Amino acid sequence: MTGYIAQMGDTWDLLSLAFYGNEKHVLILITANPAYSDTVVFEGGEVLAVPEIETETPATLPPWRR
């Protein structure tokens, strides 16, 4: 698990996209940071936990994109 200091204007979906390459992992971030579960837009300075997740690479991707 890594840490991240939120910047003003960060949102859960933007953080999910930045860390995991997809917005669908928002729930993982919120679950790891229950103190901020009601936060929609961060003010900046909040220390967030960013859990590592395993992402599957679709077998249909060409080798140079895996």
TADA-V641162 format. One line per field, one symbol per residue. phi: phi as a letter, one per 20 degrees, with the letter a starting at -180 (. if undefined). psi: psi as a letter, one per 40 degrees, with the letter a starting at -180 (. if undefined). burial: 1 if it has 24 or more other ideal C-beta (glycine too) atoms within 12 Angstrom, else 0. A space follows every 50 residues. Layout:
phi = ???
psi = ???
burial = ???
This chain:
phi = .ddbefdgnfcgffffffedmbffegffffffcffdfefdcfeonfedec fecedeegfeffgfde
psi = hiihhiiheiiddddddddeeieefddddddegddedehdhidhehhihg ihihhhhheeiidee.
burial = 00010100010100110010000011011101100100000100000101 0000000000000000
